[in-house]
């Protein structure tokens, strides 16, 4: 069960980071070992105008909060699964409820941190 849970976490992290794999095999030339311009990777941070440090920090924080939110969703699913498969076992029911309660507390912390970071970054960027 733990191995499956770890694999699910890995997939959530990969998909939440929007990992894009570019296959440049079609543009590979053996003579000069170059790749066609159409297969070059673009700047993952966007154009040069949007690489300001404040915007970069905001993008990193949003990515981290997205990953944490995905993990909280997985904990909701895990807690519900434990509770639904408890079959009357009071210890398993308590464990499932505890997982759900802590997932709710985690979501509250995630939303509060997102609101705080959003407020602070808006104030820093606007300079008020």
Residue frames as a rotation matrix with the C-alpha (Angstrom) as fourth column:
UNK 1
0.567 0.824 0.000 0.00
0.824 -0.567 0.000 0.00
0.000 0.000 -1.000 0.00
UNK 2
0.446 -0.478 -0.757 2.84
0.161 -0.788 0.594 2.38
-0.881 -0.387 -0.274 0.83
UNK 3
-0.626 -0.702 0.339 4.50
0.429 0.053 0.902 1.71
-0.651 0.710 0.268 -2.53
UNK 4
-0.134 0.675 0.725 1.29
0.964 -0.082 0.255 2.57
0.231 0.733 -0.640 -4.41
UNK 5
0.768 0.413 -0.489 0.87
0.563 -0.799 0.210 5.73
-0.304 -0.437 -0.847 -2.32
UNK 6
-0.024 -0.873 -0.487 4.44
0.150 -0.484 0.862 6.81
-0.988 -0.052 0.142 -3.14
UNK 7
-0.686 -0.179 0.705 3.85
0.691 0.143 0.709 6.21
-0.227 0.973 0.025 -6.85
UNK 8
0.348 0.886 0.308 0.66
0.916 -0.391 0.088 8.29
0.198 0.251 -0.947 -6.72
UNK 9
0.624 -0.197 -0.756 2.53
0.291 -0.839 0.459 11.13
-0.725 -0.507 -0.466 -5.03
UNK 10
-0.496 -0.866 0.057 5.21
0.319 -0.121 0.940 11.00
-0.807 0.485 0.337 -7.74
UNK 11
-0.417 0.411 0.810 2.59
0.897 0.041 0.441 11.22
0.148 0.911 -0.386 -10.50
UNK 12
0.682 0.696 -0.224 0.85
0.727 -0.678 0.109 14.14
-0.076 -0.237 -0.969 -8.81
UNK 13
0.250 -0.681 -0.688 4.13
0.166 -0.670 0.723 16.01
-0.954 -0.295 -0.054 -8.49
UNK 14
-0.703 -0.564 0.433 5.05
0.483 0.069 0.873 15.38
-0.522 0.823 0.224 -12.12
UNK 15
-0.166 0.717 0.677 1.66
0.934 -0.105 0.341 16.41
0.316 0.689 -0.652 -13.46
UNK 16
0.729 0.461 -0.506 1.39
0.624 -0.752 0.214 19.46
-0.281 -0.472 -0.836 -11.22
UNK 17
-0.039 -0.828 -0.560 4.75
0.136 -0.559 0.818 20.73
-0.990 -0.044 0.134 -12.42
UNK 18
0.850 0.442 -0.286 3.56
-0.238 -0.162 -0.958 20.40
-0.469 0.882 -0.032 -16.03
UNK 19
-0.180 -0.956 0.232 6.58
-0.201 0.267 0.943 18.40
-0.963 0.123 -0.241 -17.04
UNK 20
0.855 0.387 -0.345 6.89
-0.384 0.025 -0.923 18.55
-0.349 0.922 0.170 -20.81
UNK 21
-0.003 -0.847 0.532 9.23
0.195 0.521 0.831 16.26
-0.981 0.106 0.163 -22.63
UNK 22
0.594 0.118 -0.796 10.40
-0.679 -0.459 -0.574 17.45
-0.433 0.881 -0.192 -26.02
UNK 23
0.431 -0.423 0.797 11.57
0.461 0.862 0.209 14.80
-0.776 0.277 0.567 -28.42
UNK 24
0.424 -0.369 -0.827 14.25
-0.638 -0.770 0.017 16.33
-0.643 0.521 -0.562 -30.60
UNK 25
-0.139 -0.520 0.843 15.08
0.196 0.820 0.538 13.12
-0.971 0.240 -0.012 -32.43
UNK 26
0.616 0.444 0.651 13.50
0.700 0.071 -0.711 14.32
-0.362 0.893 -0.267 -35.68
UNK 27
0.978 -0.205 0.041 15.73
-0.168 -0.888 -0.428 17.39
0.125 0.411 -0.903 -35.87
UNK 28
0.493 -0.841 0.222 18.98
-0.173 0.155 0.973 15.67
-0.853 -0.518 -0.069 -35.00
UNK 29
0.880 -0.301 -0.367 21.66
-0.387 -0.007 -0.922 15.88
0.275 0.954 -0.123 -37.65
UNK 30
0.822 -0.569 -0.017 24.61
0.501 0.710 0.495 13.48
-0.270 -0.415 0.869 -37.41
UNK 31
0.321 -0.768 0.554 27.01
0.733 -0.169 -0.659 15.66
0.600 0.618 0.509 -39.40
UNK 32
-0.382 -0.496 0.780 27.05
-0.058 -0.829 -0.556 18.71
0.922 -0.258 0.288 -37.17
UNK 33
-0.510 0.213 -0.834 25.19
0.788 0.505 -0.352 17.29
0.346 -0.836 -0.425 -34.14
UNK 34
-0.966 0.253 0.060 22.73
-0.259 -0.914 -0.313 20.14
-0.025 -0.318 0.948 -34.03
UNK 35
-0.442 0.895 0.053 19.02
0.774 0.411 -0.481 20.35
-0.453 -0.171 -0.875 -33.45
UNK 36
-0.375 0.388 0.842 16.59
0.649 -0.539 0.538 22.31
0.662 0.747 -0.050 -35.59
UNK 37
-0.929 0.005 0.371 15.35
-0.202 -0.845 -0.495 25.58
0.311 -0.534 0.786 -34.12
UNK 38
-0.032 0.999 -0.006 11.77
-0.606 -0.015 0.795 24.26
0.795 0.029 0.606 -34.04
UNK 39
0.473 0.200 -0.858 12.79
0.346 0.854 0.389 21.66
0.811 -0.481 0.335 -31.47
UNK 40
-0.659 -0.733 0.169 14.58
0.155 -0.352 -0.923 24.02
0.736 -0.582 0.346 -29.09
UNK 41
-0.100 0.584 -0.805 13.19
0.984 0.178 0.007 24.41
0.147 -0.792 -0.593 -25.60
UNK 42
0.241 0.249 0.938 11.62
0.168 -0.963 0.212 27.72
0.956 0.106 -0.274 -24.70
UNK 43
-0.768 -0.491 0.411 12.42
-0.245 -0.367 -0.897 29.62
0.591 -0.790 0.162 -21.54
UNK 44
-0.342 0.688 -0.640 10.31
0.743 0.615 0.264 27.97
0.576 -0.385 -0.721 -18.79
UNK 45
-0.512 0.118 -0.851 10.11
0.675 -0.558 -0.483 31.28
-0.532 -0.822 0.206 -16.93
UNK 46
0.652 0.757 0.048 8.50
0.596 -0.473 -0.649 33.06
-0.468 0.452 -0.759 -19.90
UNK 47
0.572 -0.439 0.693 9.88
0.498 -0.485 -0.719 35.96
0.652 0.756 -0.059 -21.86
UNK 48
-0.423 -0.888 -0.181 12.68
0.709 -0.199 -0.677 38.11
0.565 -0.415 0.713 -20.51
UNK 49
-0.418 0.317 0.851 10.24
-0.373 -0.914 0.157 40.78
0.828 -0.252 0.500 -19.28
UNK 50
0.619 0.766 0.176 8.56
-0.499 0.211 0.840 38.36
0.606 -0.608 0.513 -16.88
UNK 51
0.289 -0.584 -0.759 11.75
0.575 0.739 -0.350 37.09
0.765 -0.336 0.549 -15.23
UNK 52
-0.015 -0.192 0.981 11.63
-0.597 -0.785 -0.162 39.76
0.802 -0.589 -0.103 -12.52
UNK 53
-0.863 -0.450 -0.229 12.55
-0.106 0.605 -0.789 38.29
0.494 -0.657 -0.570 -9.13
UNK 54
-0.613 0.704 0.359 9.14
-0.633 -0.165 -0.756 39.08
-0.473 -0.691 0.547 -7.61
UNK 55
0.338 0.746 -0.574 7.31
-0.939 0.308 -0.153 37.30
0.063 0.591 0.804 -10.42
UNK 56
-0.222 -0.518 -0.826 9.74
-0.411 0.818 -0.403 34.37
0.884 0.250 -0.394 -10.24
UNK 57
-0.973 -0.113 0.202 9.17
-0.226 0.289 -0.930 33.99
0.046 -0.951 -0.307 -6.48
UNK 58
-0.212 0.973 0.086 5.41
-0.848 -0.140 -0.510 34.21
-0.485 -0.182 0.856 -7.02
UNK 59
0.297 0.290 -0.910 5.54
-0.801 0.594 -0.072 31.45
0.520 0.750 0.408 -9.64
UNK 60
-0.633 -0.595 -0.495 7.60
-0.195 0.742 -0.642 29.23
0.749 -0.310 -0.586 -7.35
UNK 61
-0.856 0.359 0.372 5.24
-0.403 -0.013 -0.915 29.79
-0.324 -0.933 0.155 -4.42
UNK 62
0.119 0.950 -0.288 2.20
-0.964 0.041 -0.263 29.06
-0.238 0.308 0.921 -6.60
UNK 63
0.027 -0.175 -0.984 3.81
-0.566 0.809 -0.159 25.84
0.824 0.561 -0.077 -7.85
UNK 64
-0.904 -0.405 -0.139 4.62
-0.101 0.516 -0.850 24.71
0.416 -0.754 -0.508 -4.31
UNK 65
-0.581 0.759 0.293 1.11
-0.614 -0.173 -0.770 25.53
-0.534 -0.627 0.567 -3.10
UNK 66
0.220 0.637 -0.739 -0.32
-0.948 0.317 -0.010 23.59
0.228 0.703 0.674 -6.05
UNK 67
-0.372 -0.450 -0.812 1.73
-0.241 0.891 -0.384 20.54
0.896 0.052 -0.440 -5.11
UNK 68
-0.990 0.005 0.144 0.71
-0.142 0.144 -0.979 20.83
-0.026 -0.990 -0.142 -1.45
UNK 69
-0.215 0.976 -0.042 -2.94
-0.898 -0.214 -0.385 21.18
-0.384 -0.045 0.922 -2.48
UNK 70
0.153 0.204 -0.967 -2.65
-0.710 0.703 0.035 18.04
0.687 0.682 0.253 -4.58
UNK 71
-0.754 -0.471 -0.458 -1.16
-0.009 0.704 -0.710 16.18
0.656 -0.531 -0.536 -1.62
UNK 72
-0.774 0.549 0.316 -4.05
-0.495 -0.214 -0.842 17.38
-0.395 -0.808 0.437 0.56
UNK 73
0.163 0.835 -0.526 -6.50
-0.983 0.182 -0.016 16.01
0.083 0.520 0.850 -2.02
UNK 74
-0.180 -0.310 -0.933 -4.67
-0.307 0.919 -0.246 12.67
0.934 0.243 -0.261 -1.91
UNK 75
-0.983 -0.180 0.038 -4.97
-0.083 0.247 -0.965 12.68
0.165 -0.952 -0.258 1.89
UNK 76
-0.281 0.954 0.102 -8.74
-0.888 -0.218 -0.406 13.25
-0.365 -0.204 0.908 1.59
UNK 77
0.301 0.360 -0.883 -8.95
-0.755 0.655 0.009 10.26
0.582 0.664 0.469 -0.73
UNK 78
-0.544 -0.614 -0.572 -6.74
-0.107 0.726 -0.679 8.15
0.832 -0.308 -0.461 1.55
UNK 79
-0.910 0.226 0.348 -8.72
-0.379 -0.110 -0.919 9.05
-0.170 -0.968 0.186 4.70
UNK 80
0.045 0.984 -0.172 -12.02
-0.978 0.008 -0.207 8.33
-0.202 0.178 0.963 2.98
UNK 81
0.103 -0.088 -0.991 -10.70
-0.541 0.831 -0.130 5.01
0.835 0.549 0.038 1.70
UNK 82
-0.868 -0.456 -0.198 -9.56
-0.064 0.499 -0.864 3.96
0.493 -0.737 -0.462 5.16
UNK 83
-0.670 0.671 0.318 -12.89
-0.603 -0.242 -0.760 4.97
-0.433 -0.701 0.567 6.70
UNK 84
0.213 0.825 -0.524 -14.99
-0.977 0.196 -0.090 3.27
0.029 0.531 0.847 4.01
UNK 85
0.150 -0.220 -0.964 -13.02
-0.317 0.913 -0.257 0.01
0.936 0.344 0.067 4.25
UNK 86
-0.536 -0.385 0.752 -13.00
-0.798 -0.060 -0.600 -0.06
0.276 -0.921 -0.275 8.07
UNK 87
-0.222 0.549 -0.806 -15.85
-0.054 0.818 0.573 -2.65
0.974 0.171 -0.152 8.20
UNK 88
0.750 0.662 0.001 -16.87
0.000 -0.002 1.000 -1.59
0.662 -0.750 -0.001 11.68
UNK 89
0.109 -0.794 -0.597 -13.35
0.934 0.287 -0.212 -1.62
0.340 -0.535 0.773 13.13
UNK 90
0.888 0.353 -0.294 -13.35
0.448 -0.806 0.387 1.33
-0.101 -0.476 -0.874 15.53
UNK 91
0.127 -0.924 -0.360 -9.57
0.348 -0.298 0.889 1.84
-0.929 -0.238 0.284 15.29
UNK 92
-0.591 -0.326 0.738 -9.69
0.786 -0.025 0.618 2.06
-0.183 0.945 0.271 11.48
UNK 93
0.413 0.802 0.431 -12.68
0.819 -0.534 0.209 4.41
0.398 0.267 -0.878 11.62
UNK 94
0.778 -0.184 -0.600 -10.82
0.316 -0.711 0.628 6.65
-0.542 -0.679 -0.495 14.07
UNK 95
-0.304 -0.950 0.070 -7.72
0.497 -0.095 0.863 6.59
-0.813 0.297 0.501 11.86
UNK 96
-0.332 0.254 0.909 -9.76
0.919 -0.131 0.372 7.54
0.214 0.958 -0.190 8.78
UNK 97
0.758 0.652 0.012 -11.47
0.619 -0.725 0.302 10.38
0.206 -0.221 -0.953 10.63
UNK 98
0.462 -0.671 -0.581 -8.14
0.328 -0.479 0.814 11.63
-0.824 -0.566 -0.002 11.95
UNK 99
-0.539 -0.656 0.528 -6.66
0.721 -0.035 0.692 11.67
-0.435 0.754 0.492 8.45
UNK 100
0.045 0.654 0.755 -9.67
0.865 -0.404 0.298 13.63
0.500 0.640 -0.584 7.18
UNK 101
0.865 0.266 -0.426 -9.51
0.472 -0.720 0.509 16.12
-0.171 -0.642 -0.748 10.06
UNK 102
0.070 -0.923 -0.377 -5.80
0.334 -0.335 0.881 16.72
-0.940 -0.187 0.285 9.51
UNK 103
-0.506 -0.175 0.845 -6.36
0.861 -0.048 0.506 17.08
-0.047 0.983 0.175 5.78
UNK 104
0.553 0.756 0.350 -8.99
0.724 -0.644 0.247 19.76
0.412 0.117 -0.904 6.50
UNK 105
0.725 -0.371 -0.580 -6.59
0.270 -0.622 0.735 21.54
-0.634 -0.689 -0.351 8.85
UNK 106
-0.342 -0.899 0.274 -3.92
0.600 0.016 0.800 21.31
-0.723 0.438 0.533 6.16
UNK 107
-0.142 0.370 0.918 -6.25
0.927 -0.275 0.254 22.84
0.347 0.887 -0.304 3.57
UNK 108
0.879 0.442 -0.176 -7.05
0.475 -0.793 0.381 25.71
0.028 -0.418 -0.908 5.94
UNK 109
0.298 -0.861 -0.413 -3.32
0.247 -0.348 0.904 26.33
-0.922 -0.371 0.109 6.41
UNK 110
-0.464 -0.458 0.758 -2.74
0.823 0.093 0.561 26.14
-0.328 0.884 0.334 2.64
UNK 111
0.298 0.654 0.695 -5.50
0.824 -0.544 0.158 28.66
0.481 0.526 -0.701 1.89
UNK 112
0.904 0.007 -0.426 -4.34
0.293 -0.738 0.608 30.98
-0.310 -0.675 -0.670 4.68
UNK 113
-0.043 -0.993 -0.114 -0.74
0.394 -0.122 0.911 30.85
-0.918 -0.006 0.396 3.48
UNK 114
-0.330 -0.009 0.944 -1.85
0.942 -0.065 0.328 31.48
0.058 0.998 0.030 -0.10
UNK 115
0.702 0.657 0.274 -3.86
0.621 -0.754 0.216 34.52
0.349 0.018 -0.937 1.02
UNK 116
0.713 -0.492 -0.500 -0.97
0.202 -0.538 0.818 35.86
-0.671 -0.685 -0.284 3.09
UNK 117
-0.332 -0.888 0.318 1.61
0.585 0.071 0.808 35.34
-0.740 0.454 0.496 0.34
UNK 118
-0.052 0.403 0.914 -0.70
0.956 -0.245 0.162 36.85
0.289 0.882 -0.372 -2.25
UNK 119
0.904 0.411 -0.115 -1.30
0.424 -0.835 0.351 39.91
0.048 -0.366 -0.929 -0.07
UNK 120
0.411 -0.825 -0.388 2.39
0.189 -0.339 0.922 40.40
-0.892 -0.452 0.016 0.70
UNK 121
-0.441 -0.619 0.650 3.50
0.752 0.140 0.644 39.98
-0.490 0.773 0.404 -2.91
UNK 122
0.321 0.612 0.722 0.85
0.865 -0.500 0.039 42.42
0.385 0.612 -0.690 -4.15
UNK 123
0.946 0.014 -0.325 2.03
0.197 -0.819 0.538 44.98
-0.259 -0.573 -0.777 -1.61
UNK 124
0.054 -0.997 -0.060 5.69
0.295 -0.042 0.955 44.46
-0.954 -0.069 0.291 -2.52
UNK 125
-0.365 -0.190 0.911 5.06
0.918 0.090 0.387 44.63
-0.156 0.978 0.141 -6.26
UNK 126
0.509 0.645 0.570 2.79
0.709 -0.690 0.147 47.68
0.488 0.329 -0.809 -6.04
UNK 127
-0.514 -0.854 0.083 5.12
0.615 -0.434 -0.659 49.33
0.599 -0.288 0.748 -3.55
UNK 128
0.322 0.712 0.624 2.40
-0.045 -0.647 0.761 50.73
0.946 -0.273 -0.177 -1.28
